[in-house]
């Protein structure tokens, strides 16, 4: 990625599992740094999902400068990047540029998201998919609707879910029609027309219909389906970089598509097994407006927070880039394990950043001192648990020519269109993102004299790491710093393979691990920290390759008894320092499982709290249901009486008009007509009118009672939530130490590591 004062800067790629935030004002070099990061992650074989609101990231597909080629090549040369390096990188990746709602790049069939999923058995996943789809759809109509409290969201979600459960594949037209005339008469304890008034439903239906009849909307209905598995495959030997360019879309259309994409990514991640290795990376450039602080709630916010809280447990890392820290929700900032901070624009930006860094474990005063060293193309790097450093970004392999035009996007998409693989697994062991090029050649010690192609006498257990795998994507560059130009050199390390068991039978917790610990390189003493290798039995050779040159063993480790003493020290260190643990919540009576991190456990606790709230609300609803039903029955009875009275009142008024006319006629004709009779009729009319008013008043009173019941339900829901959510504060961490019987040495001895790269 670049260099700091110590030389080439190395970032452990698996640290991105705990997510990262990149902040820097215009001109800080933020785009270059992010492209560096994407290049290195892709080179390590990790699939990428990049969201590009500005239109810059498609430059990853441009490795040949369109102008100023000499200047660009000169900049690359300063960092040791040759034309061959650029070509090798380009041949190792498959860049796809998707332009939803446009044919400039690859199309995405977004409306296919309305279709019924293949599996509906998991109710929680089904509901999450419904919520995500409806949130995005409502954003297209200009609404930021709350999935729990918004009538539009609740009703539209129920329409979509019931259609799926009936085996239907609704399109937008079907949803609009069902919105006007819902296929159900009640929502909870209230009639549908009271919960979401017909006029309001019609207004929403009209807005969605306006979107649907737009000529440009047809482009949303063709192309690749928005299913994450279909974006993971690539041609053999290539790693997929999926760029979703949305700069051509309106703001509601961007939130519509990006919300759907993020929901699909969050749902996909929830079906993965746990791992500490980076399995895939989600990169969001210029995240302004998509993850805003409270109370704003666009459809992109919920899935982004889900990815930040839960996806790290399954190896899906998220990297956000923005010009202003005030753009981001504080919950997301505090969950980021890596910070890349360039020059900032305002004092408010700096204050917001200090708030986030404080939550991430960095002293604000220390951060302020480090930020004084930040200039153009330089970034403060803060990783939780590591010392800060200032990084100067390297030159990118891709040519950064600014945002692309529609014609340029189409040309790039056509030139990159080739055979694309089907969905495939890209899971891999832990690895390191490194800068494969350096600003200068680092001197290497001279290789030792030639030795026979067998291990030296002394320690009994010895192996050689196969040169064909030592620098593969699975090892991800562990041994890059010691690369030697001369073929054949092997350097020794101490390999200790151990089986560890962390057990707490009382709560059913058991975590069993097998670790291959390599202490490398060996100097005057045993290195303090081992490297955990993703070792497989086939990686080990019983003899070094022919023509190998073995470094001499250090004097303190050239005998078997010294190796045994070193292994014994390793065991003592593991017993003393290693621990595992689990999260527990005594109020909810929940205990963590092996491999479950804090985010996953808290998610379970939140689910348990929601179940408790739902159960309590269900009991409360049962209490008020009879009251609502009685009120409905009274209203129906009174409404029937009112109609009868209104009809009778109208008849009496007509008769009164007839009688009055007859009286006038009798006056002029000389016939007599009783005034008393007319007055009596007037009293009857007035009495009927008064009764109609009484009925209206009774109906209004009952409606007020129903409104009070509705307010009571809302208040009770708020009280229950406040009460039950306090249980989340009872979560604590319980550490588990190892006993000697919990550790078993499976394998130990010398491992000879090749320090040249086999071509």
C-alpha positions in Angstrom: 0.0 0.0 0.0 2.9 2.4 0.6 5.7 3.1 3.0 6.2 4.6 6.4 9.4 5.7 8.2 10.4 2.1 8.5 10.1 1.2 4.8 7.4 -0.8 3.0 4.2 -0.7 4.9 2.4 -4.1 5.5 -1.2 -4.3 6.6 -2.5 -7.8 7.8 -5.3 -8.4 5.3 -7.4 -10.3 7.9 -7.5 -7.2 10.0 -10.0 -5.9 7.5 -12.4 -8.4 8.9 -13.0 -5.9 11.7 -13.7 -3.2 9.1 -12.0 0.1 8.2 -12.9 3.7 7.7 -10.9 6.0 5.3 -11.4 9.7 5.8 -9.8 12.6 3.9 -10.8 15.9 2.2 -10.7 16.5 -1.5 -7.0 16.4 -2.7 -5.8 14.3 0.3 -5.1 11.3 -1.9 -8.0 9.3 -0.5 -9.0 7.8 -3.9 -5.4 6.7 -4.6 -5.2 5.0 -1.1 -8.5 3.2 -1.6 -7.5 2.0 -5.0 -4.2 0.7 -3.6 -6.2 -1.2 -1.0 -8.5 -2.7 -3.5 -5.6 -3.7 -5.7 -3.9 -5.5 -2.9 -7.0 -7.2 -1.5 -7.9 -8.5 -5.0 -4.3 -9.7 -5.5 -4.7 -11.8 -2.4 -7.6 -13.6 -4.0 -10.4 -11.9 -2.0 -13.7 -11.1 -3.9 -14.6 -7.4 -3.8 -18.0 -5.7 -3.9 -17.3 -2.0 -4.6 -20.1 0.6 -4.5 -19.2 3.7 -6.5 -21.5 6.7 -6.2 -18.9 9.1 -7.8 -17.8 7.1 -10.8 -14.1 6.8 -10.0 -13.7 3.1 -9.2 -14.2 1.8 -12.7 -10.6 3.1 -13.3 -9.5 -0.2 -11.7 -10.1 -1.7 -15.2 -7.8 0.8 -16.8 -4.2 -0.3 -16.8 -3.1 1.6 -19.9 -3.0 5.4 -19.5 -5.1 7.3 -22.1 -2.9 10.4 -21.7 0.2 11.6 -19.9 1.4 8.0 -20.2 5.1 8.9 -19.7 4.4 10.8 -16.5 2.2 8.0 -15.2 4.8 5.3 -16.0 7.5 7.5 -14.4 5.4 7.7 -11.2 5.0 3.9 -11.1 8.7 3.5 -11.7 9.5 5.5 -8.6 7.8 2.8 -6.7 9.4 -0.1 -8.5 6.2 -0.9 -10.5 7.1 -2.1 -14.0 4.8 -2.7 -17.0 5.2 -6.5 -16.3 3.9 -5.9 -12.7 0.9 -4.1 -14.0 0.1 -6.8 -16.6 0.5 -9.6 -14.0 -1.9 -7.8 -11.7 -4.4 -7.2 -14.5 -4.2 -10.9 -15.5 -5.0 -11.9 -11.9 -8.2 -10.0 -11.5 -11.6 -9.8 -13.3 -13.0 -6.3 -13.2 -16.8 -6.1 -13.8 -18.5 -2.8 -14.0 -22.3 -2.9 -13.3 -24.5 0.0 -14.1 -28.0 -0.7 -12.7 -30.7 1.1 -14.6 -28.4 1.7 -17.6 -26.9 -0.2 -20.4 -23.5 1.6 -20.3 -22.0 -1.3 -18.3 -23.3 -4.7 -17.2 -27.0 -4.6 -16.3 -28.5 -5.8 -13.0 -32.0 -7.2 -12.8 -33.1 -5.4 -9.7 -36.8 -6.1 -10.0 -36.1 -9.8 -9.8 -35.6 -9.0 -6.1 -39.4 -9.0 -5.8 -39.6 -12.6 -6.9 -40.0 -15.4 -4.3 -36.7 -16.6 -2.8 -35.8 -20.2 -3.4 -36.2 -21.0 0.3 -38.7 -19.6 2.7 -38.2 -21.9 5.7 -36.1 -19.6 7.8 -38.6 -17.1 9.0 -36.0 -14.6 10.3 -34.1 -14.5 7.0 -37.4 -14.2 5.0 -38.6 -11.3 7.1 -35.2 -9.6 6.7 -35.4 -10.0 2.9 -38.9 -8.6 2.9 -37.9 -5.6 5.0 -34.9 -4.8 2.9 -36.8 -5.1 -0.4 -39.7 -2.9 0.9 -37.3 -0.3 2.4 -35.6 0.1 -1.0 -38.8 0.2 -2.9 -40.2 2.9 -0.7 -37.1 5.0 -1.1 -37.8 4.9 -4.8 -41.1 6.6 -4.0 -39.3 9.2 -1.8 -40.0 7.6 1.6 -37.6 6.8 4.4 -40.0 4.5 6.2 -39.5 2.8 9.6 -40.1 -1.0 9.2 -41.8 -1.2 12.6 -43.8 2.0 12.9 -44.5 3.1 9.4 -48.0 2.0 8.1 -46.7 2.1 4.5 -43.8 -0.2 5.3 -45.9 -2.6 7.4 -48.7 -3.0 4.9 -46.4 -3.3 1.8 -44.2 -5.8 3.7 -47.2 -8.0 4.5 -48.5 -7.8 0.9 -45.1 -9.0 -0.4 -44.6 -11.7 2.3 -48.1 -13.2 1.9 -47.6 -13.3 -1.9 -44.4 -15.3 -1.4 -45.9 -17.7 1.0 -48.7 -18.3 -1.5 -46.1 -19.3 -4.1 -46.5 -16.1 -6.2 -43.8 -14.0 -7.9 -45.3 -10.5 -7.8 -44.0 -7.7 -10.0 -44.3 -4.0 -9.2 -47.6 -3.7 -10.9 -49.1 -6.5 -8.7 -47.8 -4.8 -5.6 -49.3 -1.4 -6.6 -52.7 -3.0 -7.2 -52.6 -4.9 -3.9 -51.6 -1.7 -2.1 -54.8 0.0 -3.3 -57.0 -3.0 -2.3 -55.0 -5.1 0.2 -55.8 -8.8 0.4 -56.4 -8.6 4.2 -58.9 -6.6 6.3 -57.0 -6.2 9.6 -53.5 -5.3 10.6 -53.0 -6.5 14.2 -56.1 -5.4 16.2 -57.0 -2.6 13.8 -58.9 -2.6 10.5 -56.6 -2.1 7.6 -58.4 1.1 6.5 -57.8 2.7 10.0 -54.2 1.5 10.2 -53.3 2.8 6.7 -56.0 5.0 5.3 -57.2 4.4 1.7 -56.3 7.9 0.6 -52.7 7.5 1.9 -52.4 4.1 0.2 -53.7 5.5 -3.1 -51.1 8.4 -2.9 -48.2 5.9 -2.4 -49.6 3.7 -5.2 -49.6 6.7 -7.5 -46.0 7.6 -6.7 -44.9 4.0 -7.3 -46.9 3.9 -10.5 -45.2 7.1 -11.8 -41.8 5.3 -11.3 -43.1 2.2 -13.0 -44.4 3.8 -16.2 -41.1 5.8 -16.7 -39.4 4.7 -20.0 -36.1 4.4 -18.2 -37.5 1.9 -15.7 -37.3 -1.0 -18.2 -33.6 -1.1 -17.7 -34.1 -2.2 -14.1 -35.7 -5.4 -15.3 -32.8 -7.0 -17.3 -29.3 -8.3 -16.6 -27.7 -10.3 -13.8 -30.0 -11.2 -10.8 -29.1 -9.5 -7.6 -28.0 -12.8 -5.9 -24.6 -12.5 -4.2 -23.4 -16.0 -5.1 -23.5 -15.2 -8.8 -20.9 -12.4 -8.3 -18.3 -14.6 -6.5 -17.1 -16.7 -9.5 -14.4 -15.7 -11.9 -12.3 -17.2 -14.7 -9.6 -19.6 -13.4 -6.7 -17.8 -11.8 -8.6 -14.5 -11.4 -10.2 -12.7 -8.5 -13.5 -10.9 -9.0 -13.8 -7.1 -8.5 -17.5 -6.2 -8.8 -17.9 -2.5 -9.2 -21.5 -1.1 -8.9 -21.4 2.3 -10.5 -24.4 4.4 -9.6 -23.3 7.9 -10.5 -25.8 8.1 -13.3 -28.8 7.5 -11.1 -31.0 10.0 -9.2 -30.7 10.1 -5.4 -33.9 8.0 -4.8 -32.7 5.5 -7.4 -29.3 5.2 -5.8 -30.8 4.5 -2.4 -33.1 2.0 -4.0 -30.4 0.0 -5.6 -27.7 0.3 -2.9 -30.2 -0.5 -0.2 -31.1 -3.8 -2.0 -27.5 -4.7 -2.7 -26.4 -4.2 0.9 -29.4 -6.1 2.2 -28.5 -9.0 -0.1 -24.9 -8.9 1.2 -26.0 -8.8 4.8 -28.4 -11.8 4.3 -25.7 -13.7 2.3 -23.2 -13.2 5.1 -25.6 -14.6 7.7 -25.6 -18.0 5.9 -21.8 -18.3 6.1 -19.7 -20.3 8.6 -17.4 -18.6 11.0 -13.9 -17.7 10.1 -11.2 -15.2 11.1 -9.9 -14.9 7.6 -11.1 -12.3 5.1 -13.6 -14.1 2.8 -14.9 -11.0 0.9 -14.7 -7.3 1.1 -17.4 -4.6 0.7 -16.1 -1.2 -0.2 -18.3 1.9 -0.2 -16.7 5.0 -1.7 -18.2 8.5 -0.7 -20.6 7.1 1.8 -22.2 10.5 2.5 -25.9 10.3 3.0 -26.0 6.4 3.1 -25.0 5.9 6.8 -26.1 9.2 8.5 -26.3 9.8 12.2 -29.6 9.5 14.1 -32.4 10.2 13.4 -32.0 9.8 9.7 -32.7 6.3 8.5 -32.2 5.7 4.7 -32.7 2.1 3.4 -28.9 1.7 3.3 -28.3 2.3 7.0 -29.8 -0.8 8.5 -27.8 -3.3 6.3 -24.6 -1.4 6.7 -24.9 -1.5 10.5 -25.7 -5.2 10.2 -22.5 -5.8 8.2 -20.4 -3.8 10.7 -21.9 -5.6 13.7 -22.2 -9.2 12.5 -20.4 -9.9 9.2 -16.9 -9.8 10.7 -17.6 -13.2 12.4 -17.8 -14.8 9.0 -14.9 -13.0 7.3 -16.8 -10.3 5.4 -15.1 -7.0 6.0 -16.5 -3.5 5.2 -14.5 -0.5 4.3 -16.1 3.0 4.1 -14.6 6.1 2.6 -15.8 9.6 3.1 -14.6 13.2 3.0 -16.3 14.1 6.3 -16.6 12.1 9.5 -19.9 13.9 10.3 -21.4 11.8 7.5 -21.2 8.6 9.5 -23.3 7.1 12.3 -21.2 6.9 15.5 -22.1 3.2 15.9 -20.3 2.4 12.7 -17.3 4.5 13.6 -16.8 2.8 16.9 -17.0 -0.7 15.3 -14.1 0.0 12.9 -10.9 -1.7 13.7 -8.7 0.2 11.2 -8.6 3.9 10.5 -7.0 5.6 7.6 -7.0 9.4 8.1 -5.9 12.0 5.7 -6.2 15.8 5.8 -9.6 17.1 7.1 -11.6 20.1 6.1 -13.2 21.6 9.2 -12.9 21.6 13.0 -16.2 19.7 13.2 -14.7 16.9 11.0 -11.8 16.7 13.4 -14.0 16.7 16.5 -16.3 14.0 15.1 -13.2 12.0 14.2 -11.8 12.3 17.7 -15.1 11.0 19.0 -14.9 7.9 16.8 -11.2 7.3 17.6 -11.8 7.6 21.3 -14.4 4.8 20.9 -11.9 2.8 19.0 -9.3 3.0 21.8 -7.0 5.9 20.7 -6.3 8.8 22.9 -7.6 12.0 21.3 -4.5 14.0 22.3 -2.3 11.4 20.7 -4.4 11.3 17.6 -4.2 15.1 17.4 -0.4 15.0 17.5 -0.2 12.3 14.8 -2.6 14.2 12.5 -0.2 17.1 12.5 2.1 14.9 10.4 -0.5 14.2 7.7 -0.1 15.9 4.3 -1.0 15.2 0.7 -0.9 11.4 0.0 -0.1 10.8 3.6 -2.5 9.1 6.1 -2.5 8.3 9.8 -3.0 4.6 10.2 -4.6 3.5 13.5 -5.3 -0.2 14.1 -6.8 -1.3 17.3 -4.1 -3.0 19.3 -1.2 -1.6 17.2 0.9 1.6 17.3 -0.1 4.4 15.0 2.0 5.2 12.0 1.9 7.7 9.1 1.7 6.0 5.6 2.7 7.5 2.3 0.6 5.9 -0.4 2.2 4.2 -3.3 1.4 4.8 -7.0 -1.5 2.7 -8.2 -1.2 0.1 -10.9 -4.5 1.3 -12.4 -4.6 4.6 -14.2 -6.7 7.1 -12.2 -8.2 9.3 -14.9 -11.1 10.7 -12.9 -14.9 9.9 -13.2 -15.7 8.0 -16.4 -18.2 9.0 -19.1 -21.0 6.8 -20.3 -19.0 6.0 -23.5 -15.9 5.2 -21.5 -17.9 2.9 -19.2 -19.3 1.1 -22.2 -15.9 0.7 -23.8 -14.3 -0.7 -20.6 -17.2 -3.1 -20.0 -16.9 -4.4 -23.6 -13.1 -4.8 -23.4 -13.3 -6.6 -20.0 -16.2 -8.9 -21.1 -14.9 -12.4 -21.3 -15.5 -15.8 -19.9 -16.7 -15.3 -16.4 -16.8 -18.2 -13.9 -19.8 -19.5 -12.0 -20.1 -19.0 -8.3 -17.2 -20.5 -6.4 -15.8 -20.5 -2.9 -13.0 -18.0 -2.1 -12.5 -18.9 1.5 -8.9 -19.0 2.4 -6.6 -18.9 5.4 -5.2 -15.9 7.1 -2.9 -13.7 5.0 -1.2 -10.4 4.7 -1.8 -7.5 2.4 1.6 -6.3 1.4 3.1 -3.7 -0.9 4.6 -6.1 -3.5 6.7 -3.3 -4.9 9.2 -1.1 -3.0 10.8 2.3 -3.6 14.2 0.8 -3.5 16.0 -2.6 -3.5 16.6 -3.8 0.1 20.1 -5.3 0.5 20.1 -9.1 1.4 22.8 -11.0 3.2 24.9 -13.3 1.0 23.5 -16.9 0.8 25.3 -19.5 2.8 27.6 -22.0 1.1 26.0 -24.9 -0.8 25.0 -27.8 1.3 23.8 -31.3 0.5 20.1 -31.6 -0.3 19.3 -33.1 3.1 18.7 -31.7 6.6 21.7 -31.1 8.9 22.4 -33.4 11.7 20.9 -32.5 15.1 17.2 -32.1 15.6 15.2 -35.2 14.6 12.0 -33.7 13.3 12.6 -31.4 10.3 10.6 -30.5 7.3 10.8 -28.1 4.4 8.0 -25.9 3.3 7.1 -26.6 -0.4 8.3 -23.6 -2.5 5.2 -24.1 -4.7 2.9 -23.1 -1.9 5.0 -20.8 0.3 4.0 -17.7 -1.8 0.5 -18.8 -2.8 -2.6 -16.8 -2.1 -3.3 -19.1 0.8 -0.2 -18.0 2.6 -0.8 -14.5 1.4 2.7 -13.1 1.7 3.8 -14.2 5.1 7.4 -14.6 3.9 7.6 -11.6 1.5 10.0 -9.5 3.6 12.7 -12.2 3.4 12.6 -12.9 -0.3 16.0 -13.6 -1.8 16.9 -13.1 -5.4 19.2 -16.1 -5.4 17.3 -19.4 -5.8 17.5 -22.2 -3.3 18.0 -20.4 0.0 16.1 -21.9 3.0 15.9 -20.2 6.4 15.0 -22.1 9.6 12.0 -21.6 11.9 10.7 -23.6 14.9 7.3 -25.2 14.2 5.0 -26.2 17.1 1.6 -27.6 16.3 -0.7 -27.7 19.3 -4.3 -28.8 20.1 -6.0 -26.4 22.6 -9.2 -27.1 24.4 -11.1 -24.3 26.2 -13.9 -25.9 28.2 -16.6 -24.6 30.5 -18.8 -27.6 31.1 -21.2 -25.6 33.4 -22.6 -23.6 30.5 -21.8 -26.1 27.7 -19.0 -24.1 26.2 -16.2 -26.0 24.4 -13.7 -24.5 22.0 -11.3 -26.8 20.3 -8.4 -25.4 18.2 -5.5 -26.7 16.3 -2.8 -24.2 15.7 0.4 -24.4 13.6 2.8 -21.9 15.3 5.9 -20.9 13.4 8.6 -18.9 15.2 10.4 -17.3 12.3 13.0 -16.1 11.6 15.4 -17.5 14.2 17.9 -14.9 15.5 19.8 -14.8 18.8 16.7 -16.0 20.6 13.2 -17.4 20.0 10.9 -14.7 18.5 8.4 -13.4 21.0 5.4 -13.8 18.6 4.7 -16.8 16.3 3.1 -16.7 12.9 -0.1 -18.9 12.7 0.2 -20.8 9.5 -2.7 -22.2 7.4 -0.6 -25.3 7.2 -1.8 -28.5 5.4 0.1 -31.8 5.5 0.8 -31.7 1.8 2.7 -28.4 2.3 5.5 -30.2 4.0 8.5 -31.9 2.3 10.5 -34.6 4.0 13.6 -33.4 2.2 14.6 -30.0 0.9 14.4 -29.5 -2.8 17.5 -30.4 -4.8 20.1 -27.5 -5.0 18.8 -25.9 -1.8 21.1 -23.7 0.3 20.3 -24.0 4.1 21.2 -21.2 6.5 23.1 -22.4 9.5 21.1 -23.0 12.6 21.6 -20.7 15.6 24.0 -22.1 18.2 21.2 -22.2 20.8 19.0 -24.5 18.6 21.4 -26.9 16.8 20.8 -29.8 19.1 17.7 -31.9 19.8 17.6 -31.2 23.5 17.7 -27.4 22.7 14.8 -27.8 20.4 12.9 -29.7 23.1 13.7 -26.9 25.6 12.4 -24.3 23.2 9.2 -26.3 22.6 8.8 -26.5 26.4 9.1 -22.7 26.6 6.5 -22.3 23.9 4.1 -24.6 25.9 4.7 -22.6 29.1 4.1 -19.4 27.3 0.8 -20.6 25.8 -0.4 -21.9 29.1 0.5 -18.6 30.8 -0.8 -16.1 28.1 -3.4 -17.8 26.0 -7.1 -17.6 26.9 -10.4 -17.8 25.3 -13.8 -16.8 26.7 -17.4 -16.3 26.1 -20.0 -13.6 26.6 -22.9 -14.4 29.0 -26.1 -12.6 30.0 -27.4 -13.9 33.3 -30.7 -11.9 33.0 -31.5 -13.5 29.7 -29.8 -16.8 30.7 -27.8 -16.9 27.5 -24.2 -18.0 27.1 -21.8 -17.6 24.2 -20.8 -20.4 21.8 -17.3 -21.2 20.5 -16.3 -18.9 17.7 -19.1 -16.4 18.6 -17.8 -12.8 19.0 -19.4 -10.0 21.0 -21.5 -8.8 18.0 -23.0 -12.2 17.3 -23.8 -12.8 21.0 -25.4 -9.3 21.3 -27.4 -10.1 18.2 -28.7 -13.2 19.9 -29.5 -11.2 23.1 -31.3 -8.6 21.0 -33.4 -11.4 19.4 -34.2 -12.8 22.8 -35.2 -9.4 24.0 -37.4 -8.9 21.0 -39.1 -12.3 21.7 -39.8 -11.3 25.3 -41.3 -8.0 24.0 -43.3 -9.8 21.4 -44.7 -12.3 24.0 -45.5 -9.5 26.5 -47.2 -7.4 23.7 -49.2 -10.5 22.6 -50.5 -10.9 26.1 -51.4 -7.2 26.2 -53.1 -7.4 22.8 -55.2 -10.2 24.1 -56.4 -7.9 26.9 -57.3 -5.0 24.6 -58.7 -7.2 21.8 -62.0 -7.7 23.5 -62.3 -3.9 24.1 -61.6 -3.2 20.4 -64.0 -5.8 19.2 -66.8 -4.5 21.5 -66.1 -1.0 20.3 -66.3 -2.1 16.7 -69.6 -3.9 17.3 -71.0 -0.7 18.9 -69.9 1.4 16.0 -71.5 -1.0 13.5 -74.8 -1.0 15.5 -74.8 2.8 15.8 -73.8 3.3 12.2 -76.8 1.1 11.2 -79.1 3.1 13.5 -77.7 6.4 12.1 -78.5 5.4 8.6 -82.1 4.5 9.6 -82.5 7.8 11.4 -81.0 9.8 8.6 -83.4 8.1 6.2 -86.4 8.7 8.5 -85.2 12.3 9.1 -85.1 13.0 5.4 -88.6 11.6 5.0 -90.0 13.8 7.8 -88.4 16.9 6.2 -90.0 16.1 2.9 -93.4 15.6 4.6 -93.0 18.8 6.5 -92.3 20.7 3.3 -95.4 19.1 1.7 -97.5 20.1 4.8 -96.3 23.7 4.7 -97.2 24.0 1.0 -100.6 22.5 1.6 -101.2 25.0 4.4 -100.4 27.9 2.1 -102.6 26.5 -0.6 -105.5 26.1 1.9 -105.1 29.7 3.0 -105.5 31.0 -0.5 -108.3 28.5 -1.4 -110.2 29.1 1.7 -109.8 25.6 3.1 -108.9 25.2 6.7 -105.6 23.5 7.9 -104.6 22.8 11.5 -101.5 24.8 12.6 -101.3 22.4 15.6 -100.8 19.5 13.2 -98.0 21.3 11.4 -96.3 22.1 14.7 -96.5 18.5 15.9 -94.8 17.4 12.7 -92.1 20.0 13.3 -91.4 18.6 16.8 -91.0 15.1 15.3 -88.5 16.3 12.7 -86.5 18.1 15.4 -86.5 15.0 17.6 -85.2 12.8 14.7 -82.5 15.4 14.0 -81.5 15.4 17.6 -81.2 11.6 17.7 -79.0 11.6 14.7 -76.7 14.1 16.5 -76.7 11.9 19.6 -75.7 8.9 17.5 -72.9 10.9 15.9 -71.7 12.0 19.3 -71.7 8.3 20.5 -69.7 7.2 17.5 -67.2 10.0 18.0 -66.9 9.0 21.7 -66.2 5.4 20.8 -63.6 6.5 18.2 -61.9 8.5 20.9 -61.8 5.4 23.0 -60.3 3.4 20.2 -57.7 6.2 19.7 -56.9 6.0 23.4 -56.5 2.3 23.1 -54.1 2.8 20.2 -52.1 5.3 22.3 -52.2 2.9 25.2 -50.8 0.1 23.0 -48.0 2.4 21.7 -47.2 3.5 25.3 -47.1 -0.1 26.5 -44.9 -1.1 23.7 -42.5 1.7 24.6 -42.5 0.8 28.3 -41.9 -2.9 27.5 -39.0 -2.0 25.2 -37.4 0.3 27.7 -37.8 -2.3 30.4 -36.6 -5.3 28.5 -33.7 -3.6 26.7 -32.1 -3.0 30.1 -31.3 -6.7 30.1 -28.8 -6.1 27.3 -26.6 -4.1 29.8 -26.1 -7.3 31.9 -23.8 -8.9 29.2 -20.4 -9.7 30.6 -17.3 -11.5 29.3 -16.0 -14.7 31.1 -12.4 -15.6 30.3 -11.2 -19.2 30.3 -7.6 -20.1 31.0 -5.9 -23.3 29.9 -4.9 -26.1 32.2 -1.9 -28.3 31.2 -4.3 -31.1 30.4 -6.0 -28.8 27.9 -2.9 -28.5 25.7 -1.4 -31.2 23.5 1.7 -30.9 21.3 0.9 -32.6 18.1 4.1 -31.9 16.2 7.3 -29.9 16.8 10.6 -29.5 15.0 12.4 -27.3 12.5 10.7 -25.9 9.4 12.9 -24.7 6.6 11.3 -21.9 4.7 12.2 -21.1 1.1 13.0 -17.4 0.7 12.8 -17.3 -3.1 9.7 -17.3 -5.1 9.3 -20.3 -7.4 8.3 -19.1 -10.9 
